[in-house]
Amino acid sequence: MNTVNTEELIKNSDVAKIAKEGMVIYENVRSQYEPAHKGEFLAVEIESEDVYLASTSAEAVVAARKAHPDTLFMWLK
């Protein structure tokens, strides 16, 4: 398994683009998660538009990272 250098990943990514596009994706799927999952966390991968739901931000990112190991995610509660 490859180890991702998160610092390098952040340095080489357009974080503003990830946040902006992640919010667009979230707005498109929001009705599927609210209000039933209020207080839970979503990690959004912008290229695939995959969304990962979990009880904590760490769990959401771990689930997302399993599917997309070399990607940054926009996450929100």
N, CA, C and O atoms as CSV, one atom per row, in Angstrom:
chain,resi,resn,atom,element,x,y,z
A,1,MET,N,N,0.848,-1.183,0.000
A,1,MET,CA,C,0.000,0.000,0.000
A,1,MET,C,C,0.887,1.238,0.000
A,1,MET,O,O,1.842,1.315,0.773
A,2,ASN,N,N,0.583,2.200,-0.853
A,2,ASN,CA,C,1.349,3.435,-0.912
A,2,ASN,C,C,1.006,4.337,0.260
A,2,ASN,O,O,-0.148,4.439,0.674
A,3,THR,N,N,2.027,4.982,0.781
A,3,THR,CA,C,1.818,5.955,1.831
A,3,THR,C,C,1.700,7.327,1.189
A,3,THR,O,O,2.587,7.750,0.448
A,4,VAL,N,N,0.627,8.008,1.468
A,4,VAL,CA,C,0.390,9.326,0.902
A,4,VAL,C,C,1.020,10.366,1.802
A,4,VAL,O,O,0.782,10.375,3.009
A,5,ASN,N,N,1.826,11.245,1.220
A,5,ASN,CA,C,2.386,12.355,1.958
A,5,ASN,C,C,1.362,13.483,1.900
A,5,ASN,O,O,1.270,14.201,0.904
A,6,THR,N,N,0.597,13.630,2.972
A,6,THR,CA,C,-0.496,14.591,2.998
A,6,THR,C,C,-0.007,16.014,2.786
A,6,THR,O,O,-0.669,16.801,2.110
A,7,GLU,N,N,1.125,16.350,3.348
A,7,GLU,CA,C,1.663,17.702,3.184
A,7,GLU,C,C,1.935,18.000,1.706
A,7,GLU,O,O,1.593,19.077,1.218
A,8,GLU,N,N,2.543,17.060,1.002
A,8,GLU,CA,C,2.795,17.234,-0.434
A,8,GLU,C,C,1.478,17.282,-1.213
A,8,GLU,O,O,1.329,18.069,-2.148
A,9,LEU,N,N,0.553,16.454,-0.828
A,9,LEU,CA,C,-0.750,16.428,-1.484
A,9,LEU,C,C,-1.436,17.788,-1.361
A,9,LEU,O,O,-1.993,18.294,-2.336
A,10,ILE,N,N,-1.397,18.373,-0.182
A,10,ILE,CA,C,-1.995,19.688,0.039
A,10,ILE,C,C,-1.265,20.744,-0.781
A,10,ILE,O,O,-1.895,21.587,-1.419
A,11,LYS,N,N,0.053,20.698,-0.762
A,11,LYS,CA,C,0.858,21.677,-1.482
A,11,LYS,C,C,0.578,21.643,-2.987
A,11,LYS,O,O,0.615,22.678,-3.654
A,12,ASN,N,N,0.299,20.450,-3.517
A,12,ASN,CA,C,0.101,20.285,-4.950
A,12,ASN,C,C,-1.364,20.308,-5.380
A,12,ASN,O,O,-1.677,20.012,-6.533
A,13,SER,N,N,-2.261,20.659,-4.460
A,13,SER,CA,C,-3.690,20.662,-4.769
A,13,SER,C,C,-4.251,22.073,-4.707
A,13,SER,O,O,-3.714,22.941,-4.019
A,14,ASP,N,N,-5.327,22.287,-5.428
A,14,ASP,CA,C,-6.048,23.550,-5.391
A,14,ASP,C,C,-7.142,23.408,-4.328
A,14,ASP,O,O,-8.267,23.003,-4.622
A,15,VAL,N,N,-6.787,23.748,-3.099
A,15,VAL,CA,C,-7.687,23.551,-1.962
A,15,VAL,C,C,-8.965,24.375,-2.119
A,15,VAL,O,O,-10.047,23.909,-1.761
A,16,ALA,N,N,-8.852,25.587,-2.648
A,16,ALA,CA,C,-10.043,26.420,-2.864
A,16,ALA,C,C,-10.999,25.758,-3.856
A,16,ALA,O,O,-12.216,25.806,-3.673
A,17,LYS,N,N,-10.454,25.144,-4.898
A,17,LYS,CA,C,-11.281,24.447,-5.886
A,17,LYS,C,C,-11.980,23.253,-5.248
A,17,LYS,O,O,-13.159,23.009,-5.502
A,18,ILE,N,N,-11.251,22.513,-4.422
A,18,ILE,CA,C,-11.841,21.348,-3.740
A,18,ILE,C,C,-12.998,21.799,-2.862
A,18,ILE,O,O,-14.058,21.175,-2.866
A,19,ALA,N,N,-12.806,22.875,-2.112
A,19,ALA,CA,C,-13.858,23.388,-1.235
A,19,ALA,C,C,-15.067,23.867,-2.043
A,19,ALA,O,O,-16.207,23.543,-1.710
A,20,LYS,N,N,-14.816,24.631,-3.095
A,20,LYS,CA,C,-15.905,25.182,-3.908
A,20,LYS,C,C,-16.697,24.072,-4.597
A,20,LYS,O,O,-17.925,24.037,-4.510
A,21,GLU,N,N,-16.007,23.178,-5.271
A,21,GLU,CA,C,-16.686,22.098,-5.988
A,21,GLU,C,C,-17.323,21.106,-5.017
A,21,GLU,O,O,-18.377,20.539,-5.303
A,22,GLY,N,N,-16.682,20.901,-3.877
A,22,GLY,CA,C,-17.254,20.028,-2.853
A,22,GLY,C,C,-18.589,20.551,-2.347
A,22,GLY,O,O,-19.517,19.773,-2.124
A,23,MET,N,N,-18.694,21.877,-2.163
A,23,MET,CA,C,-19.956,22.466,-1.715
A,23,MET,C,C,-21.044,22.337,-2.776
A,23,MET,O,O,-22.211,22.133,-2.443
A,24,VAL,N,N,-20.673,22.455,-4.042
A,24,VAL,CA,C,-21.655,22.272,-5.123
A,24,VAL,C,C,-22.195,20.839,-5.090
A,24,VAL,O,O,-23.401,20.618,-5.197
A,25,ILE,N,N,-21.300,19.884,-4.943
A,25,ILE,CA,C,-21.718,18.472,-4.871
A,25,ILE,C,C,-22.604,18.253,-3.646
A,25,ILE,O,O,-23.642,17.596,-3.729
A,26,TYR,N,N,-22.183,18.810,-2.507
A,26,TYR,CA,C,-22.977,18.673,-1.283
A,26,TYR,C,C,-24.384,19.237,-1.474
A,26,TYR,O,O,-25.364,18.602,-1.084
A,27,GLU,N,N,-24.490,20.405,-2.059
A,27,GLU,CA,C,-25.811,20.999,-2.270
A,27,GLU,C,C,-26.681,20.097,-3.146
A,27,GLU,O,O,-27.899,20.062,-2.972
A,28,ASN,N,N,-26.079,19.375,-4.075
A,28,ASN,CA,C,-26.828,18.469,-4.948
A,28,ASN,C,C,-27.323,17.222,-4.226
A,28,ASN,O,O,-28.331,16.639,-4.625
A,29,VAL,N,N,-26.626,16.802,-3.164
A,29,VAL,CA,C,-27.007,15.574,-2.440
A,29,VAL,C,C,-27.545,15.852,-1.043
A,29,VAL,O,O,-27.929,14.930,-0.322
A,30,ARG,N,N,-27.570,17.096,-0.673
A,30,ARG,CA,C,-27.952,17.500,0.687
A,30,ARG,C,C,-29.257,16.867,1.156
A,30,ARG,O,O,-29.339,16.392,2.289
A,31,SER,N,N,-30.259,16.855,0.316
A,31,SER,CA,C,-31.575,16.330,0.712
A,31,SER,C,C,-31.528,14.838,1.048
A,31,SER,O,O,-32.412,14.333,1.741
A,32,GLN,N,N,-30.513,14.135,0.566
A,32,GLN,CA,C,-30.375,12.707,0.876
A,32,GLN,C,C,-29.841,12.479,2.293
A,32,GLN,O,O,-29.983,11.386,2.842
A,33,TYR,N,N,-29.229,13.507,2.884
A,33,TYR,CA,C,-28.576,13.346,4.181
A,33,TYR,C,C,-29.211,14.153,5.303
A,33,TYR,O,O,-29.066,13.800,6.473
A,34,GLU,N,N,-29.902,15.216,4.972
A,34,GLU,CA,C,-30.534,16.040,6.005
A,34,GLU,C,C,-32.037,15.835,5.955
A,34,GLU,O,O,-32.581,15.693,4.860
A,35,PRO,N,N,-32.719,15.814,7.052
A,35,PRO,CA,C,-32.223,15.954,8.419
A,35,PRO,C,C,-31.847,14.635,9.087
A,35,PRO,O,O,-31.404,14.643,10.236
A,36,ALA,N,N,-32.008,13.518,8.412
A,36,ALA,CA,C,-31.797,12.203,9.029
A,36,ALA,C,C,-30.388,12.006,9.587
A,36,ALA,O,O,-30.218,11.281,10.567
A,37,HIS,N,N,-29.384,12.628,8.992
A,37,HIS,CA,C,-28.004,12.417,9.422
A,37,HIS,C,C,-27.378,13.682,10.012
A,37,HIS,O,O,-26.160,13.859,9.982
A,38,LYS,N,N,-28.225,14.548,10.542
A,38,LYS,CA,C,-27.733,15.791,11.145
A,38,LYS,C,C,-26.726,15.465,12.246
A,38,LYS,O,O,-26.967,14.592,13.079
A,39,GLY,N,N,-25.607,16.168,12.243
A,39,GLY,CA,C,-24.568,15.943,13.241
A,39,GLY,C,C,-23.508,14.948,12.801
A,39,GLY,O,O,-22.499,14.779,13.484
A,40,GLU,N,N,-23.722,14.286,11.666
A,40,GLU,CA,C,-22.725,13.368,11.141
A,40,GLU,C,C,-21.854,14.106,10.123
A,40,GLU,O,O,-22.123,15.260,9.790
A,41,PHE,N,N,-20.830,13.449,9.643
A,41,PHE,CA,C,-19.861,14.074,8.750
A,41,PHE,C,C,-19.899,13.451,7.365
A,41,PHE,O,O,-20.127,12.252,7.209
A,42,LEU,N,N,-19.670,14.292,6.362
A,42,LEU,CA,C,-19.543,13.844,4.982
A,42,LEU,C,C,-18.171,14.232,4.464
A,42,LEU,O,O,-17.709,15.350,4.693
A,43,ALA,N,N,-17.522,13.317,3.771
A,43,ALA,CA,C,-16.308,13.621,3.022
A,43,ALA,C,C,-16.698,13.530,1.555
A,43,ALA,O,O,-17.308,12.549,1.130
A,44,VAL,N,N,-16.343,14.557,0.778
A,44,VAL,CA,C,-16.724,14.627,-0.627
A,44,VAL,C,C,-15.471,14.591,-1.490
A,44,VAL,O,O,-14.553,15.387,-1.291
A,45,GLU,N,N,-15.429,13.666,-2.452
A,45,GLU,CA,C,-14.332,13.581,-3.410
A,45,GLU,C,C,-14.841,14.218,-4.694
A,45,GLU,O,O,-15.799,13.722,-5.288
A,46,ILE,N,N,-14.218,15.309,-5.135
A,46,ILE,CA,C,-14.810,16.120,-6.199
A,46,ILE,C,C,-14.722,15.512,-7.588
A,46,ILE,O,O,-15.599,15.782,-8.409
A,47,GLU,N,N,-13.724,14.715,-7.894
A,47,GLU,CA,C,-13.605,14.155,-9.250
A,47,GLU,C,C,-14.681,13.099,-9.514
A,47,GLU,O,O,-15.312,13.101,-10.570
A,48,SER,N,N,-14.883,12.210,-8.564
A,48,SER,CA,C,-15.874,11.140,-8.721
A,48,SER,C,C,-17.256,11.556,-8.220
A,48,SER,O,O,-18.262,10.934,-8.558
A,49,GLU,N,N,-17.291,12.617,-7.408
A,49,GLU,CA,C,-18.489,13.080,-6.718
A,49,GLU,C,C,-18.986,12.063,-5.699
A,49,GLU,O,O,-20.162,12.068,-5.335
A,50,ASP,N,N,-18.088,11.184,-5.236
A,50,ASP,CA,C,-18.425,10.225,-4.196
A,50,ASP,C,C,-18.531,10.953,-2.862
A,50,ASP,O,O,-17.772,11.882,-2.586
A,51,VAL,N,N,-19.489,10.516,-2.035
A,51,VAL,CA,C,-19.726,11.110,-0.732
A,51,VAL,C,C,-19.674,9.996,0.303
A,51,VAL,O,O,-20.258,8.930,0.106
A,52,TYR,N,N,-18.969,10.245,1.413
A,52,TYR,CA,C,-18.784,9.240,2.465
A,52,TYR,C,C,-19.336,9.792,3.772
A,52,TYR,O,O,-18.904,10.849,4.232
A,53,LEU,N,N,-20.282,9.085,4.368
A,53,LEU,CA,C,-20.953,9.481,5.594
A,53,LEU,C,C,-20.379,8.705,6.767
A,53,LEU,O,O,-20.150,7.500,6.671
A,54,ALA,N,N,-20.144,9.405,7.887
A,54,ALA,CA,C,-19.647,8.739,9.092
A,54,ALA,C,C,-19.987,9.572,10.322
A,54,ALA,O,O,-20.409,10.723,10.215
A,55,SER,N,N,-19.799,8.972,11.480
A,55,SER,CA,C,-20.084,9.646,12.748
A,55,SER,C,C,-19.064,10.711,13.094
A,55,SER,O,O,-19.388,11.684,13.775
A,56,THR,N,N,-17.823,10.538,12.628
A,56,THR,CA,C,-16.773,11.513,12.895
A,56,THR,C,C,-16.103,11.925,11.587
A,56,THR,O,O,-16.195,11.223,10.580
A,57,SER,N,N,-15.431,13.067,11.615
A,57,SER,CA,C,-14.718,13.505,10.409
A,57,SER,C,C,-13.617,12.521,10.056
A,57,SER,O,O,-13.383,12.239,8.881
A,58,ALA,N,N,-12.941,11.999,11.068
A,58,ALA,CA,C,-11.861,11.037,10.816
A,58,ALA,C,C,-12.389,9.788,10.121
A,58,ALA,O,O,-11.773,9.297,9.176
A,59,GLU,N,N,-13.526,9.272,10.583
A,59,GLU,CA,C,-14.105,8.080,9.969
A,59,GLU,C,C,-14.525,8.355,8.520
A,59,GLU,O,O,-14.356,7.499,7.651
A,60,ALA,N,N,-15.067,9.538,8.263
A,60,ALA,CA,C,-15.476,9.887,6.898
A,60,ALA,C,C,-14.265,9.953,5.979
A,60,ALA,O,O,-14.308,9.457,4.853
A,61,VAL,N,N,-13.185,10.566,6.456
A,61,VAL,CA,C,-11.977,10.684,5.636
A,61,VAL,C,C,-11.313,9.316,5.441
A,61,VAL,O,O,-10.816,9.027,4.352
A,62,VAL,N,N,-11.298,8.489,6.460
A,62,VAL,CA,C,-10.717,7.146,6.321
A,62,VAL,C,C,-11.481,6.352,5.259
A,62,VAL,O,O,-10.872,5.686,4.422
A,63,ALA,N,N,-12.792,6.422,5.293
A,63,ALA,CA,C,-13.601,5.710,4.290
A,63,ALA,C,C,-13.317,6.251,2.891
A,63,ALA,O,O,-13.173,5.484,1.939
A,64,ALA,N,N,-13.239,7.564,2.773
A,64,ALA,CA,C,-12.960,8.183,1.478
A,64,ALA,C,C,-11.553,7.836,1.001
A,64,ALA,O,O,-11.343,7.561,-0.180
A,65,ARG,N,N,-10.599,7.851,1.917
A,65,ARG,CA,C,-9.201,7.575,1.571
A,65,ARG,C,C,-9.016,6.138,1.093
A,65,ARG,O,O,-8.147,5.872,0.261
A,66,LYS,N,N,-9.828,5.201,1.612
A,66,LYS,CA,C,-9.755,3.808,1.145
A,66,LYS,C,C,-10.081,3.725,-0.341
A,66,LYS,O,O,-9.444,2.976,-1.081
A,67,ALA,N,N,-11.069,4.490,-0.772
A,67,ALA,CA,C,-11.482,4.457,-2.175
A,67,ALA,C,C,-10.622,5.357,-3.055
A,67,ALA,O,O,-10.434,5.080,-4.240
A,68,HIS,N,N,-10.100,6.434,-2.472
A,68,HIS,CA,C,-9.334,7.442,-3.223
A,68,HIS,C,C,-8.082,7.809,-2.420
A,68,HIS,O,O,-8.033,8.879,-1.812
A,69,PRO,N,N,-7.073,6.937,-2.411
A,69,PRO,CA,C,-5.924,7.130,-1.510
A,69,PRO,C,C,-5.050,8.351,-1.790
A,69,PRO,O,O,-4.347,8.811,-0.890
A,70,ASP,N,N,-5.073,8.878,-2.986
A,70,ASP,CA,C,-4.189,9.997,-3.321
A,70,ASP,C,C,-4.960,11.283,-3.571
A,70,ASP,O,O,-4.602,12.076,-4.441
A,71,THR,N,N,-6.015,11.481,-2.803
A,71,THR,CA,C,-6.912,12.605,-3.029
A,71,THR,C,C,-7.176,13.356,-1.737
A,71,THR,O,O,-7.181,12.767,-0.656
A,72,LEU,N,N,-7.399,14.670,-1.854
A,72,LEU,CA,C,-7.893,15.464,-0.741
A,72,LEU,C,C,-9.410,15.514,-0.835
A,72,LEU,O,O,-9.986,15.355,-1.912
A,73,PHE,N,N,-10.039,15.735,0.295
A,73,PHE,CA,C,-11.504,15.737,0.365
A,73,PHE,C,C,-12.001,17.008,1.017
A,73,PHE,O,O,-11.319,17.602,1.853
A,74,MET,N,N,-13.173,17.414,0.635
A,74,MET,CA,C,-13.876,18.452,1.335
A,74,MET,C,C,-14.774,17.704,2.321
A,74,MET,O,O,-15.501,16.794,1.922
A,75,TRP,N,N,-14.734,18.070,3.576
A,75,TRP,CA,C,-15.612,17.407,4.527
A,75,TRP,C,C,-16.374,18.454,5.308
A,75,TRP,O,O,-15.914,19.581,5.488
A,76,LEU,N,N,-17.546,18.061,5.767
A,76,LEU,CA,C,-18.379,18.958,6.549
A,76,LEU,C,C,-19.292,18.185,7.456
A,76,LEU,O,O,-19.513,16.987,7.280
A,77,LYS,N,N,-19.820,18.894,8.430
A,77,LYS,CA,C,-20.721,18.305,9.411
A,77,LYS,C,C,-22.114,18.802,9.118
A,77,LYS,O,O,-23.059,18.440,9.819
